Amino acid sequence: MAHRRSSIKKIRIDKRRRLQNLRIISELKTVTRKVQESIAAKKWEEALKKSRELFSKLDKAVKKGILHKRRASRQKSRFTLRINSIPSR
């Protein structure tokens, strides 16, 4: 257990940030799954709409330092390719 006041405060802050990060990561996974389901069902319009939401959440996660910018860029690129490969538009 920490003894100094600054260390105790740092532990409290770290716990709070960890919970916030877990919430954001959970939202990312949920939206990602919804986009994947839309792609699997070959629903182009729905996938496009949900991908916009996913891209926004990825960008926010990068901005907050939760994800690396190249990982987010790679994910956006791969989802865009998969969405564009849906034959019936």
mmCIF file as gemmi writes it, N, C-alpha and C atoms, coordinates in Angstrom:
data_model
loop_
_atom_site.group_PDB
_atom_site.id
_atom_site.type_symbol
_atom_site.label_atom_id
_atom_site.label_alt_id
_atom_site.label_comp_id
_atom_site.label_asym_id
_atom_site.label_entity_id
_atom_site.label_seq_id
_atom_site.pdbx_PDB_ins_code
_atom_site.Cartn_x
_atom_site.Cartn_y
_atom_site.Cartn_z
_atom_site.occupancy
_atom_site.B_iso_or_equiv
_atom_site.pdbx_formal_charge
_atom_site.auth_seq_id
_atom_site.auth_asym_id
_atom_site.pdbx_PDB_model_num
ATOM 1 N N . MET Axp A 1 ? 0.837 -1.185 0 1 0 ? 1 A 1
ATOM 2 C CA . MET Axp A 1 ? 0 0 0 1 0 ? 1 A 1
ATOM 3 C C . MET Axp A 1 ? 0.875 1.239 0 1 0 ? 1 A 1
ATOM 4 N N . ALA Axp A 2 ? 0.465 2.224 -0.747 1 0 ? 2 A 1
ATOM 5 C CA . ALA Axp A 2 ? 1.226 3.472 -0.846 1 0 ? 2 A 1
ATOM 6 C C . ALA Axp A 2 ? 1.121 4.253 0.461 1 0 ? 2 A 1
ATOM 7 N N . HIS Axp A 3 ? 2.165 5.022 0.761 1 0 ? 3 A 1
ATOM 8 C CA . HIS Axp A 3 ? 2.193 5.782 2.005 1 0 ? 3 A 1
ATOM 9 C C . HIS Axp A 3 ? 2.042 7.279 1.769 1 0 ? 3 A 1
ATOM 10 N N . ARG Axp A 4 ? 2.577 7.757 0.698 1 0 ? 4 A 1
ATOM 11 C CA . ARG Axp A 4 ? 2.52 9.199 0.433 1 0 ? 4 A 1
ATOM 12 C C . ARG Axp A 4 ? 1.162 9.597 -0.129 1 0 ? 4 A 1
ATOM 13 N N . ARG Axp A 5 ? 0.786 10.828 0.181 1 0 ? 5 A 1
ATOM 14 C CA . ARG Axp A 5 ? -0.505 11.316 -0.291 1 0 ? 5 A 1
ATOM 15 C C . ARG Axp A 5 ? -0.566 11.35 -1.811 1 0 ? 5 A 1
ATOM 16 N N . SER Axp A 6 ? 0.515 11.751 -2.444 1 0 ? 6 A 1
ATOM 17 C CA . SER Axp A 6 ? 0.517 11.832 -3.906 1 0 ? 6 A 1
ATOM 18 C C . SER Axp A 6 ? 0.369 10.443 -4.532 1 0 ? 6 A 1
ATOM 19 N N . SER Axp A 7 ? 0.977 9.439 -3.898 1 0 ? 7 A 1
ATOM 20 C CA . SER Axp A 7 ? 0.859 8.07 -4.418 1 0 ? 7 A 1
ATOM 21 C C . SER Axp A 7 ? -0.561 7.542 -4.263 1 0 ? 7 A 1
ATOM 22 N N . ILE Axp A 8 ? -1.183 7.86 -3.139 1 0 ? 8 A 1
ATOM 23 C CA . ILE Axp A 8 ? -2.561 7.421 -2.899 1 0 ? 8 A 1
ATOM 24 C C . ILE Axp A 8 ? -3.493 8.071 -3.916 1 0 ? 8 A 1
ATOM 25 N N . LYS Axp A 9 ? -3.285 9.361 -4.173 1 0 ? 9 A 1
ATOM 26 C CA . LYS Axp A 9 ? -4.104 10.07 -5.16 1 0 ? 9 A 1
ATOM 27 C C . LYS Axp A 9 ? -3.881 9.477 -6.551 1 0 ? 9 A 1
ATOM 28 N N . LYS Axp A 10 ? -2.633 9.167 -6.889 1 0 ? 10 A 1
ATOM 29 C CA . LYS Axp A 10 ? -2.31 8.592 -8.19 1 0 ? 10 A 1
ATOM 30 C C . LYS Axp A 10 ? -3.025 7.254 -8.379 1 0 ? 10 A 1
ATOM 31 N N . ILE Axp A 11 ? -3.099 6.454 -7.34 1 0 ? 11 A 1
ATOM 32 C CA . ILE Axp A 11 ? -3.792 5.166 -7.419 1 0 ? 11 A 1
ATOM 33 C C . ILE Axp A 11 ? -5.277 5.385 -7.695 1 0 ? 11 A 1
ATOM 34 N N . ARG Axp A 12 ? -5.886 6.369 -7.003 1 0 ? 12 A 1
ATOM 35 C CA . ARG Axp A 12 ? -7.301 6.67 -7.234 1 0 ? 12 A 1
ATOM 36 C C . ARG Axp A 12 ? -7.544 7.123 -8.664 1 0 ? 12 A 1
ATOM 37 N N . ILE Axp A 13 ? -6.684 7.992 -9.172 1 0 ? 13 A 1
ATOM 38 C CA . ILE Axp A 13 ? -6.814 8.499 -10.539 1 0 ? 13 A 1
ATOM 39 C C . ILE Axp A 13 ? -6.652 7.366 -11.547 1 0 ? 13 A 1
ATOM 40 N N . ASP Axp A 14 ? -5.672 6.481 -11.315 1 0 ? 14 A 1
ATOM 41 C CA . ASP Axp A 14 ? -5.437 5.358 -12.223 1 0 ? 14 A 1
ATOM 42 C C . ASP Axp A 14 ? -6.647 4.436 -12.298 1 0 ? 14 A 1
ATOM 43 N N . LYS Axp A 15 ? -7.289 4.189 -11.151 1 0 ? 15 A 1
ATOM 44 C CA . LYS Axp A 15 ? -8.486 3.345 -11.144 1 0 ? 15 A 1
ATOM 45 C C . LYS Axp A 15 ? -9.602 3.975 -11.979 1 0 ? 15 A 1
ATOM 46 N N . ARG Axp A 16 ? -9.786 5.295 -11.784 1 0 ? 16 A 1
ATOM 47 C CA . ARG Axp A 16 ? -10.839 6.003 -12.516 1 0 ? 16 A 1
ATOM 48 C C . ARG Axp A 16 ? -10.574 5.971 -14.017 1 0 ? 16 A 1
ATOM 49 N N . ARG Axp A 17 ? -9.324 6.215 -14.411 1 0 ? 17 A 1
ATOM 50 C CA . ARG Axp A 17 ? -8.967 6.201 -15.834 1 0 ? 17 A 1
ATOM 51 C C . ARG Axp A 17 ? -9.11 4.807 -16.425 1 0 ? 17 A 1
ATOM 52 N N . ARG Axp A 18 ? -8.75 3.786 -15.649 1 0 ? 18 A 1
ATOM 53 C CA . ARG Axp A 18 ? -8.858 2.412 -16.125 1 0 ? 18 A 1
ATOM 54 C C . ARG Axp A 18 ? -10.316 2.08 -16.432 1 0 ? 18 A 1
ATOM 55 N N . LEU Axp A 19 ? -11.226 2.485 -15.553 1 0 ? 19 A 1
ATOM 56 C CA . LEU Axp A 19 ? -12.646 2.226 -15.79 1 0 ? 19 A 1
ATOM 57 C C . LEU Axp A 19 ? -13.146 2.956 -17.03 1 0 ? 19 A 1
ATOM 58 N N . GLN Axp A 20 ? -12.698 4.192 -17.223 1 0 ? 20 A 1
ATOM 59 C CA . GLN Axp A 20 ? -13.09 4.943 -18.415 1 0 ? 20 A 1
ATOM 60 C C . GLN Axp A 20 ? -12.565 4.264 -19.673 1 0 ? 20 A 1
ATOM 61 N N . ASN Axp A 21 ? -11.315 3.821 -19.629 1 0 ? 21 A 1
ATOM 62 C CA . ASN Axp A 21 ? -10.716 3.154 -20.793 1 0 ? 21 A 1
ATOM 63 C C . ASN Axp A 21 ? -11.44 1.85 -21.107 1 0 ? 21 A 1
ATOM 64 N N . LEU Axp A 22 ? -11.793 1.09 -20.065 1 0 ? 22 A 1
ATOM 65 C CA . LEU Axp A 22 ? -12.511 -0.16 -20.282 1 0 ? 22 A 1
ATOM 66 C C . LEU Axp A 22 ? -13.879 0.094 -20.913 1 0 ? 22 A 1
ATOM 67 N N . ARG Axp A 23 ? -14.543 1.17 -20.493 1 0 ? 23 A 1
ATOM 68 C CA . ARG Axp A 23 ? -15.845 1.507 -21.058 1 0 ? 23 A 1
ATOM 69 C C . ARG Axp A 23 ? -15.716 1.837 -22.542 1 0 ? 23 A 1
ATOM 70 N N . ILE Axp A 24 ? -14.707 2.619 -22.889 1 0 ? 24 A 1
ATOM 71 C CA . ILE Axp A 24 ? -14.503 3.003 -24.289 1 0 ? 24 A 1
ATOM 72 C C . ILE Axp A 24 ? -14.135 1.793 -25.133 1 0 ? 24 A 1
ATOM 73 N N . ILE Axp A 25 ? -13.276 0.924 -24.622 1 0 ? 25 A 1
ATOM 74 C CA . ILE Axp A 25 ? -12.881 -0.283 -25.351 1 0 ? 25 A 1
ATOM 75 C C . ILE Axp A 25 ? -14.087 -1.196 -25.546 1 0 ? 25 A 1
ATOM 76 N N . SER Axp A 26 ? -14.943 -1.304 -24.536 1 0 ? 26 A 1
ATOM 77 C CA . SER Axp A 26 ? -16.143 -2.123 -24.643 1 0 ? 26 A 1
ATOM 78 C C . SER Axp A 26 ? -17.081 -1.578 -25.725 1 0 ? 26 A 1
ATOM 79 N N . GLU Axp A 27 ? -17.248 -0.26 -25.764 1 0 ? 27 A 1
ATOM 80 C CA . GLU Axp A 27 ? -18.083 0.353 -26.806 1 0 ? 27 A 1
ATOM 81 C C . GLU Axp A 27 ? -17.515 0.078 -28.19 1 0 ? 27 A 1
ATOM 82 N N . LEU Axp A 28 ? -16.183 0.155 -28.315 1 0 ? 28 A 1
ATOM 83 C CA . LEU Axp A 28 ? -15.534 -0.127 -29.601 1 0 ? 28 A 1
ATOM 84 C C . LEU Axp A 28 ? -15.817 -1.551 -30.051 1 0 ? 28 A 1
ATOM 85 N N . LYS Axp A 29 ? -15.713 -2.495 -29.127 1 0 ? 29 A 1
ATOM 86 C CA . LYS Axp A 29 ? -15.959 -3.894 -29.475 1 0 ? 29 A 1
ATOM 87 C C . LYS Axp A 29 ? -17.406 -4.115 -29.899 1 0 ? 29 A 1
ATOM 88 N N . THR Axp A 30 ? -18.328 -3.45 -29.21 1 0 ? 30 A 1
ATOM 89 C CA . THR Axp A 30 ? -19.746 -3.593 -29.537 1 0 ? 30 A 1
ATOM 90 C C . THR Axp A 30 ? -20.035 -3.066 -30.937 1 0 ? 30 A 1
ATOM 91 N N . VAL Axp A 31 ? -19.543 -1.881 -31.234 1 0 ? 31 A 1
ATOM 92 C CA . VAL Axp A 31 ? -19.793 -1.279 -32.552 1 0 ? 31 A 1
ATOM 93 C C . VAL Axp A 31 ? -19.099 -2.096 -33.634 1 0 ? 31 A 1
ATOM 94 N N . THR Axp A 32 ? -17.9 -2.585 -33.348 1 0 ? 32 A 1
ATOM 95 C CA . THR Axp A 32 ? -17.175 -3.413 -34.309 1 0 ? 32 A 1
ATOM 96 C C . THR Axp A 32 ? -17.98 -4.667 -34.646 1 0 ? 32 A 1
ATOM 97 N N . ARG Axp A 33 ? -18.541 -5.288 -33.62 1 0 ? 33 A 1
ATOM 98 C CA . ARG Axp A 33 ? -19.343 -6.5 -33.838 1 0 ? 33 A 1
ATOM 99 C C . ARG Axp A 33 ? -20.571 -6.19 -34.688 1 0 ? 33 A 1
ATOM 100 N N . LYS Axp A 34 ? -21.205 -5.035 -34.456 1 0 ? 34 A 1
ATOM 101 C CA . LYS Axp A 34 ? -22.385 -4.661 -35.238 1 0 ? 34 A 1
ATOM 102 C C . LYS Axp A 34 ? -22.022 -4.437 -36.705 1 0 ? 34 A 1
ATOM 103 N N . VAL Axp A 35 ? -20.878 -3.822 -36.952 1 0 ? 35 A 1
ATOM 104 C CA . VAL Axp A 35 ? -20.437 -3.604 -38.333 1 0 ? 35 A 1
ATOM 105 C C . VAL Axp A 35 ? -20.156 -4.951 -38.992 1 0 ? 35 A 1
ATOM 106 N N . GLN Axp A 36 ? -19.496 -5.855 -38.27 1 0 ? 36 A 1
ATOM 107 C CA . GLN Axp A 36 ? -19.195 -7.176 -38.825 1 0 ? 36 A 1
ATOM 108 C C . GLN Axp A 36 ? -20.467 -7.948 -39.151 1 0 ? 36 A 1
ATOM 109 N N . GLU Axp A 37 ? -21.471 -7.826 -38.285 1 0 ? 37 A 1
ATOM 110 C CA . GLU Axp A 37 ? -22.74 -8.509 -38.546 1 0 ? 37 A 1
ATOM 111 C C . GLU Axp A 37 ? -23.419 -7.942 -39.787 1 0 ? 37 A 1
ATOM 112 N N . SER Axp A 38 ? -23.345 -6.635 -39.966 1 0 ? 38 A 1
ATOM 113 C CA . SER Axp A 38 ? -23.947 -6.003 -41.15 1 0 ? 38 A 1
ATOM 114 C C . SER Axp A 38 ? -23.239 -6.454 -42.42 1 0 ? 38 A 1
ATOM 115 N N . ILE Axp A 39 ? -21.907 -6.559 -42.341 1 0 ? 39 A 1
ATOM 116 C CA . ILE Axp A 39 ? -21.134 -7.011 -43.498 1 0 ? 39 A 1
ATOM 117 C C . ILE Axp A 39 ? -21.469 -8.464 -43.821 1 0 ? 39 A 1
ATOM 118 N N . ALA Axp A 40 ? -21.584 -9.296 -42.778 1 0 ? 40 A 1
ATOM 119 C CA . ALA Axp A 40 ? -21.901 -10.71 -42.982 1 0 ? 40 A 1
ATOM 120 C C . ALA Axp A 40 ? -23.291 -10.885 -43.596 1 0 ? 40 A 1
ATOM 121 N N . ALA Axp A 41 ? -24.213 -9.987 -43.221 1 0 ? 41 A 1
ATOM 122 C CA . ALA Axp A 41 ? -25.572 -10.058 -43.761 1 0 ? 41 A 1
ATOM 123 C C . ALA Axp A 41 ? -25.68 -9.367 -45.117 1 0 ? 41 A 1
ATOM 124 N N . LYS Axp A 42 ? -24.571 -8.804 -45.581 1 0 ? 42 A 1
ATOM 125 C CA . LYS Axp A 42 ? -24.49 -8.108 -46.869 1 0 ? 42 A 1
ATOM 126 C C . LYS Axp A 42 ? -25.464 -6.927 -46.951 1 0 ? 42 A 1
ATOM 127 N N . LYS Axp A 43 ? -25.583 -6.204 -45.849 1 0 ? 43 A 1
ATOM 128 C CA . LYS Axp A 43 ? -26.422 -5.002 -45.797 1 0 ? 43 A 1
ATOM 129 C C . LYS Axp A 43 ? -25.492 -3.795 -45.916 1 0 ? 43 A 1
ATOM 130 N N . TRP Axp A 44 ? -25.321 -3.332 -47.149 1 0 ? 44 A 1
ATOM 131 C CA . TRP Axp A 44 ? -24.344 -2.29 -47.428 1 0 ? 44 A 1
ATOM 132 C C . TRP Axp A 44 ? -24.676 -0.975 -46.732 1 0 ? 44 A 1
ATOM 133 N N . GLU Axp A 45 ? -25.923 -0.535 -46.827 1 0 ? 45 A 1
ATOM 134 C CA . GLU Axp A 45 ? -26.316 0.75 -46.239 1 0 ? 45 A 1
ATOM 135 C C . GLU Axp A 45 ? -26.146 0.747 -44.734 1 0 ? 45 A 1
ATOM 136 N N . GLU Axp A 46 ? -26.581 -0.336 -44.116 1 0 ? 46 A 1
ATOM 137 C CA . GLU Axp A 46 ? -26.474 -0.455 -42.662 1 0 ? 46 A 1
ATOM 138 C C . GLU Axp A 46 ? -25.01 -0.51 -42.236 1 0 ? 46 A 1
ATOM 139 N N . ALA Axp A 47 ? -24.198 -1.253 -42.97 1 0 ? 47 A 1
ATOM 140 C CA . ALA Axp A 47 ? -22.775 -1.358 -42.659 1 0 ? 47 A 1
ATOM 141 C C . ALA Axp A 47 ? -22.086 -0.006 -42.805 1 0 ? 47 A 1
ATOM 142 N N . LEU Axp A 48 ? -22.468 0.726 -43.829 1 0 ? 48 A 1
ATOM 143 C CA . LEU Axp A 48 ? -21.883 2.049 -44.049 1 0 ? 48 A 1
ATOM 144 C C . LEU Axp A 48 ? -22.234 3.001 -42.912 1 0 ? 48 A 1
ATOM 145 N N . LYS Axp A 49 ? -23.474 2.959 -42.488 1 0 ? 49 A 1
ATOM 146 C CA . LYS Axp A 49 ? -23.939 3.827 -41.405 1 0 ? 49 A 1
ATOM 147 C C . LYS Axp A 49 ? -23.214 3.495 -40.089 1 0 ? 49 A 1
ATOM 148 N N . LYS Axp A 50 ? -23.121 2.209 -39.791 1 0 ? 50 A 1
ATOM 149 C CA . LYS Axp A 50 ? -22.484 1.799 -38.545 1 0 ? 50 A 1
ATOM 150 C C . LYS Axp A 50 ? -20.966 1.977 -38.597 1 0 ? 50 A 1
ATOM 151 N N . SER Axp A 51 ? -20.408 1.903 -39.809 1 0 ? 51 A 1
ATOM 152 C CA . SER Axp A 51 ? -18.957 2.1 -39.921 1 0 ? 51 A 1
ATOM 153 C C . SER Axp A 51 ? -18.584 3.544 -39.615 1 0 ? 51 A 1
ATOM 154 N N . ARG Axp A 52 ? -19.461 4.482 -39.964 1 0 ? 52 A 1
ATOM 155 C CA . ARG Axp A 52 ? -19.196 5.89 -39.623 1 0 ? 52 A 1
ATOM 156 C C . ARG Axp A 52 ? -19.099 6.061 -38.112 1 0 ? 52 A 1
ATOM 157 N N . GLU Axp A 53 ? -20 5.398 -37.404 1 0 ? 53 A 1
ATOM 158 C CA . GLU Axp A 53 ? -19.98 5.453 -35.942 1 0 ? 53 A 1
ATOM 159 C C . GLU Axp A 53 ? -18.707 4.809 -35.396 1 0 ? 53 A 1
ATOM 160 N N . LEU Axp A 54 ? -18.325 3.678 -35.991 1 0 ? 54 A 1
ATOM 161 C CA . LEU Axp A 54 ? -17.105 2.993 -35.569 1 0 ? 54 A 1
ATOM 162 C C . LEU Axp A 54 ? -15.88 3.867 -35.807 1 0 ? 54 A 1
ATOM 163 N N . PHE Axp A 55 ? -15.805 4.489 -36.976 1 0 ? 55 A 1
ATOM 164 C CA . PHE Axp A 55 ? -14.646 5.322 -37.292 1 0 ? 55 A 1
ATOM 165 C C . PHE Axp A 55 ? -14.544 6.501 -36.328 1 0 ? 55 A 1
ATOM 166 N N . SER Axp A 56 ? -15.68 7.062 -35.969 1 0 ? 56 A 1
ATOM 167 C CA . SER Axp A 56 ? -15.703 8.168 -35.018 1 0 ? 56 A 1
ATOM 168 C C . SER Axp A 56 ? -15.175 7.713 -33.657 1 0 ? 56 A 1
ATOM 169 N N . LYS Axp A 57 ? -15.628 6.549 -33.209 1 0 ? 57 A 1
ATOM 170 C CA . LYS Axp A 57 ? -15.181 6.03 -31.906 1 0 ? 57 A 1
ATOM 171 C C . LYS Axp A 57 ? -13.699 5.663 -31.94 1 0 ? 57 A 1
ATOM 172 N N . LEU Axp A 58 ? -13.225 5.138 -33.069 1 0 ? 58 A 1
ATOM 173 C CA . LEU Axp A 58 ? -11.8 4.831 -33.19 1 0 ? 58 A 1
ATOM 174 C C . LEU Axp A 58 ? -10.964 6.1 -33.1 1 0 ? 58 A 1
ATOM 175 N N . ASP Axp A 59 ? -11.404 7.138 -33.787 1 0 ? 59 A 1
ATOM 176 C CA . ASP Axp A 59 ? -10.672 8.403 -33.762 1 0 ? 59 A 1
ATOM 177 C C . ASP Axp A 59 ? -10.646 9.01 -32.362 1 0 ? 59 A 1
ATOM 178 N N . LYS Axp A 60 ? -11.763 8.904 -31.644 1 0 ? 60 A 1
ATOM 179 C CA . LYS Axp A 60 ? -11.812 9.425 -30.281 1 0 ? 60 A 1
ATOM 180 C C . LYS Axp A 60 ? -10.894 8.626 -29.358 1 0 ? 60 A 1
ATOM 181 N N . ALA Axp A 61 ? -10.837 7.306 -29.558 1 0 ? 61 A 1
ATOM 182 C CA . ALA Axp A 61 ? -9.959 6.474 -28.738 1 0 ? 61 A 1
ATOM 183 C C . ALA Axp A 61 ? -8.493 6.825 -28.987 1 0 ? 61 A 1
ATOM 184 N N . VAL Axp A 62 ? -8.156 7.131 -30.243 1 0 ? 62 A 1
ATOM 185 C CA . VAL Axp A 62 ? -6.789 7.547 -30.573 1 0 ? 62 A 1
ATOM 186 C C . VAL Axp A 62 ? -6.491 8.883 -29.91 1 0 ? 62 A 1
ATOM 187 N N . LYS Axp A 63 ? -7.437 9.786 -29.978 1 0 ? 63 A 1
ATOM 188 C CA . LYS Axp A 63 ? -7.262 11.116 -29.4 1 0 ? 63 A 1
ATOM 189 C C . LYS Axp A 63 ? -7.035 11.048 -27.891 1 0 ? 63 A 1
ATOM 190 N N . LYS Axp A 64 ? -7.701 10.093 -27.234 1 0 ? 64 A 1
ATOM 191 C CA . LYS Axp A 64 ? -7.566 9.944 -25.79 1 0 ? 64 A 1
ATOM 192 C C . LYS Axp A 64 ? -6.381 9.07 -25.4 1 0 ? 64 A 1
ATOM 193 N N . GLY Axp A 65 ? -5.688 8.501 -26.393 1 0 ? 65 A 1
ATOM 194 C CA . GLY Axp A 65 ? -4.496 7.705 -26.11 1 0 ? 65 A 1
ATOM 195 C C . GLY Axp A 65 ? -4.785 6.264 -25.745 1 0 ? 65 A 1
ATOM 196 N N . ILE Axp A 66 ? -5.987 5.787 -26.045 1 0 ? 66 A 1
ATOM 197 C CA . ILE Axp A 66 ? -6.35 4.412 -25.712 1 0 ? 66 A 1
ATOM 198 C C . ILE Axp A 66 ? -5.874 3.454 -26.798 1 0 ? 66 A 1
ATOM 199 N N . LEU Axp A 67 ? -5.939 3.89 -28.042 1 0 ? 67 A 1
ATOM 200 C CA . LEU Axp A 67 ? -5.467 3.103 -29.177 1 0 ? 67 A 1
ATOM 201 C C . LEU Axp A 67 ? -4.33 3.836 -29.879 1 0 ? 67 A 1
ATOM 202 N N . HIS Axp A 68 ? -3.479 3.068 -30.536 1 0 ? 68 A 1
ATOM 203 C CA . HIS Axp A 68 ? -2.429 3.67 -31.351 1 0 ? 68 A 1
ATOM 204 C C . HIS Axp A 68 ? -3.041 4.118 -32.675 1 0 ? 68 A 1
ATOM 205 N N . LYS Axp A 69 ? -2.554 5.221 -33.207 1 0 ? 69 A 1
ATOM 206 C CA . LYS Axp A 69 ? -3.16 5.775 -34.42 1 0 ? 69 A 1
ATOM 207 C C . LYS Axp A 69 ? -3.028 4.852 -35.615 1 0 ? 69 A 1
ATOM 208 N N . ARG Axp A 70 ? -1.948 4.094 -35.685 1 0 ? 70 A 1
ATOM 209 C CA . ARG Axp A 70 ? -1.795 3.178 -36.829 1 0 ? 70 A 1
ATOM 210 C C . ARG Axp A 70 ? -2.741 1.996 -36.726 1 0 ? 70 A 1
ATOM 211 N N . ARG Axp A 71 ? -3.013 1.543 -35.522 1 0 ? 71 A 1
ATOM 212 C CA . ARG Axp A 71 ? -3.968 0.442 -35.356 1 0 ? 71 A 1
ATOM 213 C C . ARG Axp A 71 ? -5.358 0.89 -35.798 1 0 ? 71 A 1
ATOM 214 N N . ALA Axp A 72 ? -5.75 2.087 -35.39 1 0 ? 72 A 1
ATOM 215 C CA . ALA Axp A 72 ? -7.058 2.606 -35.784 1 0 ? 72 A 1
ATOM 216 C C . ALA Axp A 72 ? -7.128 2.782 -37.299 1 0 ? 72 A 1
ATOM 217 N N . SER Axp A 73 ? -6.063 3.285 -37.881 1 0 ? 73 A 1
ATOM 218 C CA . SER Axp A 73 ? -6.021 3.484 -39.322 1 0 ? 73 A 1
ATOM 219 C C . SER Axp A 73 ? -6.129 2.144 -40.055 1 0 ? 73 A 1
ATOM 220 N N . ARG Axp A 74 ? -5.444 1.15 -39.553 1 0 ? 74 A 1
ATOM 221 C CA . ARG Axp A 74 ? -5.479 -0.187 -40.16 1 0 ? 74 A 1
ATOM 222 C C . ARG Axp A 74 ? -6.885 -0.768 -40.084 1 0 ? 74 A 1
ATOM 223 N N . GLN Axp A 75 ? -7.529 -0.621 -38.928 1 0 ? 75 A 1
ATOM 224 C CA . GLN Axp A 75 ? -8.882 -1.144 -38.77 1 0 ? 75 A 1
ATOM 225 C C . GLN Axp A 75 ? -9.866 -0.435 -39.695 1 0 ? 75 A 1
ATOM 226 N N . LYS Axp A 76 ? -9.747 0.875 -39.793 1 0 ? 76 A 1
ATOM 227 C CA . LYS Axp A 76 ? -10.635 1.627 -40.677 1 0 ? 76 A 1
ATOM 228 C C . LYS Axp A 76 ? -10.435 1.192 -42.131 1 0 ? 76 A 1
ATOM 229 N N . SER Axp A 77 ? -9.195 0.994 -42.522 1 0 ? 77 A 1
ATOM 230 C CA . SER Axp A 77 ? -8.896 0.583 -43.886 1 0 ? 77 A 1
ATOM 231 C C . SER Axp A 77 ? -9.492 -0.792 -44.189 1 0 ? 77 A 1
ATOM 232 N N . ARG Axp A 78 ? -9.321 -1.718 -43.272 1 0 ? 78 A 1
ATOM 233 C CA . ARG Axp A 78 ? -9.819 -3.074 -43.491 1 0 ? 78 A 1
ATOM 234 C C . ARG Axp A 78 ? -11.341 -3.121 -43.542 1 0 ? 78 A 1
ATOM 235 N N . PHE Axp A 79 ? -11.989 -2.352 -42.662 1 0 ? 79 A 1
ATOM 236 C CA . PHE Axp A 79 ? -13.451 -2.333 -42.693 1 0 ? 79 A 1
ATOM 237 C C . PHE Axp A 79 ? -13.955 -1.682 -43.965 1 0 ? 79 A 1
ATOM 238 N N . THR Axp A 80 ? -13.282 -0.64 -44.42 1 0 ? 80 A 1
ATOM 239 C CA . THR Axp A 80 ? -13.685 0.019 -45.666 1 0 ? 80 A 1
ATOM 240 C C . THR Axp A 80 ? -13.587 -0.953 -46.838 1 0 ? 80 A 1
ATOM 241 N N . LEU Axp A 81 ? -12.504 -1.715 -46.896 1 0 ? 81 A 1
ATOM 242 C CA . LEU Axp A 81 ? -12.355 -2.704 -47.97 1 0 ? 81 A 1
ATOM 243 C C . LEU Axp A 81 ? -13.461 -3.75 -47.923 1 0 ? 81 A 1
ATOM 244 N N . ARG Axp A 82 ? -13.774 -4.223 -46.713 1 0 ? 82 A 1
ATOM 245 C CA . ARG Axp A 82 ? -14.802 -5.247 -46.579 1 0 ? 82 A 1
ATOM 246 C C . ARG Axp A 82 ? -16.19 -4.7 -46.953 1 0 ? 82 A 1
ATOM 247 N N . ILE Axp A 83 ? -16.458 -3.461 -46.57 1 0 ? 83 A 1
ATOM 248 C CA . ILE Axp A 83 ? -17.751 -2.857 -46.904 1 0 ? 83 A 1
ATOM 249 C C . ILE Axp A 83 ? -17.878 -2.643 -48.403 1 0 ? 83 A 1
ATOM 250 N N . ASN Axp A 84 ? -16.802 -2.181 -49.028 1 0 ? 84 A 1
ATOM 251 C CA . ASN Axp A 84 ? -16.825 -1.931 -50.47 1 0 ? 84 A 1
ATOM 252 C C . ASN Axp A 84 ? -16.891 -3.216 -51.284 1 0 ? 84 A 1
ATOM 253 N N . SER Axp A 85 ? -16.546 -4.353 -50.667 1 0 ? 85 A 1
ATOM 254 C CA . SER Axp A 85 ? -16.589 -5.627 -51.406 1 0 ? 85 A 1
ATOM 255 C C . SER Axp A 85 ? -17.981 -6.246 -51.406 1 0 ? 85 A 1
ATOM 256 N N . ILE Axp A 86 ? -18.94 -5.641 -50.683 1 0 ? 86 A 1
ATOM 257 C CA . ILE Axp A 86 ? -20.312 -6.161 -50.69 1 0 ? 86 A 1
ATOM 258 C C . ILE Axp A 86 ? -20.886 -5.949 -52.097 1 0 ? 86 A 1
ATOM 259 N N . PRO Axp A 87 ? -21.311 -7.027 -52.761 1 0 ? 87 A 1
ATOM 260 C CA . PRO Axp A 87 ? -21.694 -6.921 -54.174 1 0 ? 87 A 1
ATOM 261 C C . PRO Axp A 87 ? -22.963 -6.117 -54.44 1 0 ? 87 A 1
ATOM 262 N N . SER Axp A 88 ? -24.013 -6.335 -53.684 1 0 ? 88 A 1
ATOM 263 C CA . SER Axp A 88 ? -25.289 -5.669 -53.992 1 0 ? 88 A 1
ATOM 264 C C . SER Axp A 88 ? -25.396 -4.355 -53.238 1 0 ? 88 A 1
ATOM 265 N N . ARG Axp A 89 ? -25.359 -3.255 -53.996 1 0 ? 89 A 1
ATOM 266 C CA . ARG Axp A 89 ? -25.469 -1.936 -53.365 1 0 ? 89 A 1
ATOM 267 C C . ARG Axp A 89 ? -26.756 -1.306 -53.718 1 0 ? 89 A 1
